[in-house]
Amino acid sequence: MTMTPATQAAATALANLLPSPTSLVATAPEGAAAPAGNVGILVDYVGPLSAEISVVLSARAESSARAAGGAGTFALADVMRPALEAATAQLGSGVLGEVYENASAALFQDSDSTLFELHDGGSTGANQEPFAWLAIKIRRSAAQGAGELSAAKLGRIHDVEMALSVVIGRTRMSVAHVLGLEPGHVVDLDRSAGSPADVLLNGRLIAHGEVVVVDQDYAVRITKILDTAETVG
């Protein structure tokens, strides 16, 4: 499928946030893209431009993604989600589905998919494989109307449960520091006392609020709902 400004913007946004030791560049492959990685990510997106997205990681990309996850048990899909959110945000305001680990390259063989190769500093030579491969299949074209979804269609998912999280701060630790944690240790966060907490819906920032106590339970009072541009930033 011919590349569009929306798919190019999505590929660039994903390349900017994909865990990598060096910056990545998204380019159209010469001929058909043949992913050589063993680990893939598949996600469905519903919005003005609904899409299916598949990312296949090279061994270098998989290593970088797992290193970005840090110590302990984690899902590769969780590490990849911020990059996928940034990519789909370029297609308009919508809902990003659950991210699945799936090494299938079927989407890369679909004639309706737009293909990209993500190159890093280690994939500039003629014989070097890409850092990762990306396939985007748009299910609704702009000509079919990129306006708001109808109430009837949204009604199909009105009872779908979504995870709402409240984050009061974050920090980064070395593995040695984590292993040295004991009861009573204090972990400094990247936020001062009194600063608003982040409210995330399925991992995406949608609002700010303040933590309160209601009937001896923690709660969050919403102080600001963010628009699309702010949630992407």
Secondary structure, DSSP 8 states (H G I E B T S, - for coil): ----HHHHHHHHHHHHHS--SS--EEE--SSS-----SEEEEEEEESTT-EEEEEEE-HHHHHHHHHHT-SS---HHHHHHHHHHHHHHTT-S-EE---EE----GGGG-TTEEEEEEE-TTS-STT---SEEEEEEESS-GGG--S---HHHHGGGTT----EEEE-------HHHHHT--TT-----SS-TT--EEEEETTEEEEEEEEEEETTEEEEEEEEE--HHHHH-
